[in-house]
Amino acid sequence: MLLDGNAPESIAEAARVISAGGLLGLPTETVYGLAADAASADAVAKIFTAKGRPSNHPLIVHVADAAGVDHFAVDVPTFARQLMQAFWPGPLTLILPRRPGVGAETAGGQDSIGVRCPSHPVAQALLQALAAQPDPVWGLAAPSANQFGRVSPTTAQHVQAEMGGDLLVLDGGPCTVGIESTIIDCSRGAPVLLRPGAITRVQVEAACGQPLQSAQEIADTAGAAPRASGTLESHYAPSATVRLMDARALQTALDVLGADAAHIAVYARTPLRIASERLVVRRMPADADATAQQLFAALRGFDAQGVKLIWIETPPDAPDWEGVRDRLQRAAA
């Protein structure tokens, strides 16, 4: 069931569902989430069941503001507070030491927990309403509202098509960022990039005044980083097979197939010679942010058109394209 997320009565109904231990579809600036009370083991278990997600794969807690962090985390380092001040509300998740006895199921049993403060006004309205209740809900576990490993939803209609019409979904319009949040591990004494996103490594380093390490670098010296959402080798995958190619390889493949090419979608920045009218062709924007905003909707659209293969021009090897490149590499894995 879709509800207008901008209507006060919709926020009130959503708060009632969450407080009763239910699930709902929640818009954020990144993607739509499947939300439940992050402190309720029973409610969180419903998320894992609905998504077909392994219960040891951690979820991210969404809070109304930085003050909500202290309900779920302890010993928050200074550089993490600096990142909150710089980027919250916004598409940045911080992995922090988990407060004992709180959110173990949400954290996948780890002693760390991922927390972020979304900027979407509908998400903010619901989080603030929940925190203001006599029996407050301090945070929402909200992984993407889709089957585990598949393409994330960026509209309320995507959620309804994926999860069924019985789920309450707050419709907040299309997501403005379009790919999941940047994840920074702040539990190991130095900032570690676990998943790139719209907030770039350059921005993170400038805000916290420290070099950003990779998960592999920290593993070489201090053991494996915590498990985090969306970091499996294969993820964000449509039903069709995704292949990444540079523009020259793309053109060569199209020339070889010629007019016989069919059941293939092409998503590229570079203008290409297309001999077959049976191809599905969509131009990729030259701008990384614009590509991120439409990426998952484009992949879902290709699936809806029944293609078997999706040929995508490899994104530039540049800092602002890192999040898009990460999602496409996982989709093609």
Secondary structure, 3 states (H helix, E strand, C coil): CEEECCCHHHHHHHHHHHHCCCCEEECCCCCCEEEEECCCHHHHHHHHHHHCCCCCCCCEEECCCHHHHHHHECCCCHHHHHHHHHHCCCCEEEEEEECCCCCCCCCCCCCEEEEECCCCHHHHHHHHHHHCCCCCCCCEECCECCCCCECCCCCHHHHHHHHCCCCEEEECCCCCCCCCCEEEECCCCCCEEEECCCCCHHHHHHHHCCCCEEHHHHHHHHCCCCCCCCCCCCCCECCCEEEEECHHHHHHHHHHHHHHCCCEEEEECCCCCCCCCCCEEEECCCCHHHHHHHHHHHHHHHHHCCCCEEEEECCCCCHHHHHHHHHHHHHHC
